[in-house]
């Protein structure tokens, strides 16, 4: 797992919902966490 205050980046080469938003939402739900949007630079 990541160190405290670290960022985790999940990336795929697919635009499929099942490989992207669905996976992230399931993991966050299991961990009791929320999505935090970051500003692109």
Phi and psi restraints in degrees (range 20) as a CNS / XPLOR table:
assign (resid 1 and name C) (resid 2 and name N)
       (resid 2 and name CA) (resid 2 and name C) 1.0 -78.4 20.0 2
assign (resid 2 and name N) (resid 2 and name CA)
       (resid 2 and name C) (resid 3 and name N) 1.0 155.1 20.0 2
assign (resid 2 and name C) (resid 3 and name N)
       (resid 3 and name CA) (resid 3 and name C) 1.0 -68.5 20.0 2
assign (resid 3 and name N) (resid 3 and name CA)
       (resid 3 and name C) (resid 4 and name N) 1.0 159.0 20.0 2
assign (resid 3 and name C) (resid 4 and name N)
       (resid 4 and name CA) (resid 4 and name C) 1.0 -54.0 20.0 2
assign (resid 4 and name N) (resid 4 and name CA)
       (resid 4 and name C) (resid 5 and name N) 1.0 138.9 20.0 2
assign (resid 4 and name C) (resid 5 and name N)
       (resid 5 and name CA) (resid 5 and name C) 1.0 67.8 20.0 2
assign (resid 5 and name N) (resid 5 and name CA)
       (resid 5 and name C) (resid 6 and name N) 1.0 11.2 20.0 2
assign (resid 5 and name C) (resid 6 and name N)
       (resid 6 and name CA) (resid 6 and name C) 1.0 -82.8 20.0 2
assign (resid 6 and name N) (resid 6 and name CA)
       (resid 6 and name C) (resid 7 and name N) 1.0 161.9 20.0 2
assign (resid 6 and name C) (resid 7 and name N)
       (resid 7 and name CA) (resid 7 and name C) 1.0 -105.7 20.0 2
assign (resid 7 and name N) (resid 7 and name CA)
       (resid 7 and name C) (resid 8 and name N) 1.0 139.6 20.0 2
assign (resid 7 and name C) (resid 8 and name N)
       (resid 8 and name CA) (resid 8 and name C) 1.0 -111.0 20.0 2
assign (resid 8 and name N) (resid 8 and name CA)
       (resid 8 and name C) (resid 9 and name N) 1.0 129.3 20.0 2
assign (resid 8 and name C) (resid 9 and name N)
       (resid 9 and name CA) (resid 9 and name C) 1.0 -113.2 20.0 2
assign (resid 9 and name N) (resid 9 and name CA)
       (resid 9 and name C) (resid 10 and name N) 1.0 125.5 20.0 2
assign (resid 9 and name C) (resid 10 and name N)
       (resid 10 and name CA) (resid 10 and name C) 1.0 -112.7 20.0 2
assign (resid 10 and name N) (resid 10 and name CA)
       (resid 10 and name C) (resid 11 and name N) 1.0 123.7 20.0 2
assign (resid 10 and name C) (resid 11 and name N)
       (resid 11 and name CA) (resid 11 and name C) 1.0 -137.8 20.0 2
assign (resid 11 and name N) (resid 11 and name CA)
       (resid 11 and name C) (resid 12 and name N) 1.0 147.7 20.0 2
assign (resid 11 and name C) (resid 12 and name N)
       (resid 12 and name CA) (resid 12 and name C) 1.0 -134.5 20.0 2
assign (resid 12 and name N) (resid 12 and name CA)
       (resid 12 and name C) (resid 13 and name N) 1.0 171.6 20.0 2
assign (resid 12 and name C) (resid 13 and name N)
       (resid 13 and name CA) (resid 13 and name C) 1.0 -102.7 20.0 2
assign (resid 13 and name N) (resid 13 and name CA)
       (resid 13 and name C) (resid 14 and name N) 1.0 21.3 20.0 2
assign (resid 13 and name C) (resid 14 and name N)
       (resid 14 and name CA) (resid 14 and name C) 1.0 -119.9 20.0 2
assign (resid 14 and name N) (resid 14 and name CA)
       (resid 14 and name C) (resid 15 and name N) 1.0 154.6 20.0 2
assign (resid 14 and name C) (resid 15 and name N)
       (resid 15 and name CA) (resid 15 and name C) 1.0 -104.7 20.0 2
assign (resid 15 and name N) (resid 15 and name CA)
       (resid 15 and name C) (resid 16 and name N) 1.0 8.6 20.0 2
assign (resid 15 and name C) (resid 16 and name N)
       (resid 16 and name CA) (resid 16 and name C) 1.0 -70.0 20.0 2
assign (resid 16 and name N) (resid 16 and name CA)
       (resid 16 and name C) (resid 17 and name N) 1.0 129.4 20.0 2
assign (resid 16 and name C) (resid 17 and name N)
       (resid 17 and name CA) (resid 17 and name C) 1.0 -53.5 20.0 2
assign (resid 17 and name N) (resid 17 and name CA)
       (resid 17 and name C) (resid 18 and name N) 1.0 -41.1 20.0 2
assign (resid 17 and name C) (resid 18 and name N)
       (resid 18 and name CA) (resid 18 and name C) 1.0 -63.2 20.0 2
assign (resid 18 and name N) (resid 18 and name CA)
       (resid 18 and name C) (resid 19 and name N) 1.0 -25.6 20.0 2
assign (resid 18 and name C) (resid 19 and name N)
       (resid 19 and name CA) (resid 19 and name C) 1.0 -97.7 20.0 2
assign (resid 19 and name N) (resid 19 and name CA)
       (resid 19 and name C) (resid 20 and name N) 1.0 -8.5 20.0 2
assign (resid 19 and name C) (resid 20 and name N)
       (resid 20 and name CA) (resid 20 and name C) 1.0 -121.9 20.0 2
assign (resid 20 and name N) (resid 20 and name CA)
       (resid 20 and name C) (resid 21 and name N) 1.0 -92.7 20.0 2
assign (resid 20 and name C) (resid 21 and name N)
       (resid 21 and name CA) (resid 21 and name C) 1.0 -57.7 20.0 2
assign (resid 21 and name N) (resid 21 and name CA)
       (resid 21 and name C) (resid 22 and name N) 1.0 -39.7 20.0 2
assign (resid 21 and name C) (resid 22 and name N)
       (resid 22 and name CA) (resid 22 and name C) 1.0 -62.9 20.0 2
assign (resid 22 and name N) (resid 22 and name CA)
       (resid 22 and name C) (resid 23 and name N) 1.0 -46.9 20.0 2
assign (resid 22 and name C) (resid 23 and name N)
       (resid 23 and name CA) (resid 23 and name C) 1.0 -62.7 20.0 2
assign (resid 23 and name N) (resid 23 and name CA)
       (resid 23 and name C) (resid 24 and name N) 1.0 -47.5 20.0 2
assign (resid 23 and name C) (resid 24 and name N)
       (resid 24 and name CA) (resid 24 and name C) 1.0 -62.4 20.0 2
assign (resid 24 and name N) (resid 24 and name CA)
       (resid 24 and name C) (resid 25 and name N) 1.0 -44.7 20.0 2
assign (resid 24 and name C) (resid 25 and name N)
       (resid 25 and name CA) (resid 25 and name C) 1.0 -64.2 20.0 2
assign (resid 25 and name N) (resid 25 and name CA)
       (resid 25 and name C) (resid 26 and name N) 1.0 -36.8 20.0 2
assign (resid 25 and name C) (resid 26 and name N)
       (resid 26 and name CA) (resid 26 and name C) 1.0 -66.2 20.0 2
assign (resid 26 and name N) (resid 26 and name CA)
       (resid 26 and name C) (resid 27 and name N) 1.0 -45.1 20.0 2
assign (resid 26 and name C) (resid 27 and name N)
       (resid 27 and name CA) (resid 27 and name C) 1.0 -63.5 20.0 2
assign (resid 27 and name N) (resid 27 and name CA)
       (resid 27 and name C) (resid 28 and name N) 1.0 -45.9 20.0 2
assign (resid 27 and name C) (resid 28 and name N)
       (resid 28 and name CA) (resid 28 and name C) 1.0 -62.6 20.0 2
assign (resid 28 and name N) (resid 28 and name CA)
       (resid 28 and name C) (resid 29 and name N) 1.0 -40.0 20.0 2
assign (resid 28 and name C) (resid 29 and name N)
       (resid 29 and name CA) (resid 29 and name C) 1.0 -63.1 20.0 2
assign (resid 29 and name N) (resid 29 and name CA)
       (resid 29 and name C) (resid 30 and name N) 1.0 -43.1 20.0 2
assign (resid 29 and name C) (resid 30 and name N)
       (resid 30 and name CA) (resid 30 and name C) 1.0 -61.4 20.0 2
assign (resid 30 and name N) (resid 30 and name CA)
       (resid 30 and name C) (resid 31 and name N) 1.0 -35.6 20.0 2
assign (resid 30 and name C) (resid 31 and name N)
       (resid 31 and name CA) (resid 31 and name C) 1.0 -88.8 20.0 2
assign (resid 31 and name N) (resid 31 and name CA)
       (resid 31 and name C) (resid 32 and name N) 1.0 -5.9 20.0 2
assign (resid 31 and name C) (resid 32 and name N)
       (resid 32 and name CA) (resid 32 and name C) 1.0 69.1 20.0 2
assign (resid 32 and name N) (resid 32 and name CA)
       (resid 32 and name C) (resid 33 and name N) 1.0 34.2 20.0 2
assign (resid 32 and name C) (resid 33 and name N)
       (resid 33 and name CA) (resid 33 and name C) 1.0 -114.5 20.0 2
assign (resid 33 and name N) (resid 33 and name CA)
       (resid 33 and name C) (resid 34 and name N) 1.0 168.3 20.0 2
assign (resid 33 and name C) (resid 34 and name N)
       (resid 34 and name CA) (resid 34 and name C) 1.0 -120.7 20.0 2
assign (resid 34 and name N) (resid 34 and name CA)
       (resid 34 and name C) (resid 35 and name N) 1.0 160.4 20.0 2
assign (resid 34 and name C) (resid 35 and name N)
       (resid 35 and name CA) (resid 35 and name C) 1.0 -75.8 20.0 2
assign (resid 35 and name N) (resid 35 and name CA)
       (resid 35 and name C) (resid 36 and name N) 1.0 135.9 20.0 2
assign (resid 35 and name C) (resid 36 and name N)
       (resid 36 and name CA) (resid 36 and name C) 1.0 -120.4 20.0 2
assign (resid 36 and name N) (resid 36 and name CA)
       (resid 36 and name C) (resid 37 and name N) 1.0 113.8 20.0 2
assign (resid 36 and name C) (resid 37 and name N)
       (resid 37 and name CA) (resid 37 and name C) 1.0 -76.4 20.0 2
assign (resid 37 and name N) (resid 37 and name CA)
       (resid 37 and name C) (resid 38 and name N) 1.0 139.2 20.0 2
assign (resid 37 and name C) (resid 38 and name N)
       (resid 38 and name CA) (resid 38 and name C) 1.0 -113.9 20.0 2
assign (resid 38 and name N) (resid 38 and name CA)
       (resid 38 and name C) (resid 39 and name N) 1.0 150.3 20.0 2
assign (resid 38 and name C) (resid 39 and name N)
       (resid 39 and name CA) (resid 39 and name C) 1.0 -77.5 20.0 2
assign (resid 39 and name N) (resid 39 and name CA)
       (resid 39 and name C) (resid 40 and name N) 1.0 130.7 20.0 2
assign (resid 39 and name C) (resid 40 and name N)
       (resid 40 and name CA) (resid 40 and name C) 1.0 -74.2 20.0 2
assign (resid 40 and name N) (resid 40 and name CA)
       (resid 40 and name C) (resid 41 and name N) 1.0 143.7 20.0 2
